[in-house]
């Protein structure tokens, strides 16, 4: 068993985060597993100085000693997501090459207009996939022009995803209602949707407890 407590340092540790850490710690120790701390610090604009140190100090004072993580080390580091950008870029490039992701070039204003129109029409607010079918030539032209861009996941349409959740049981989701989420932001930092999945896989996480 390998579990992770993966907070974002956008503030000091609160009781909700502590509850999550406790459940992960107890599950790991009960199963003679590992309790890992991973700092998800990809949102640099909201980062609070001293939050990480406060978090580790609080965990230590309460006896929730981590087995791997910042200041502790381990075989699966780095344990700061901001130090793993090359890893995320590598997997994003792979998704692009396989046709499972694509570049999108909308401005924040265009995305807001899209969302408002969908609300007026009573539709689900999500990206309308307008950049999904750009030709390679169109994409290259926009990239060469230096237009700011993100990379989005190309969700397969018309499929049903089925998986087993330990708490909720059998889960079924229609892919048509899943947004083509941003994977890599314009500043080169990954979103939660990309970094979290890659890190859980590479760090051999066995159970996700939130």
PyMOL commands that set and color helices and strands:
alter all, ss='L'
color gray80, all
select helices_A, chain A and resi 15-30+44-46+51-61+81-83+85-97+108-120+136-144+175-177+192-202
alter helices_A, ss='H'
color red, helices_A
select strands_A, chain A and resi 2-5+34-37+101-104+150-153+160-165+169-174+182-184
alter strands_A, ss='S'
color yellow, strands_A
deselect
rebuild
show_as cartoon
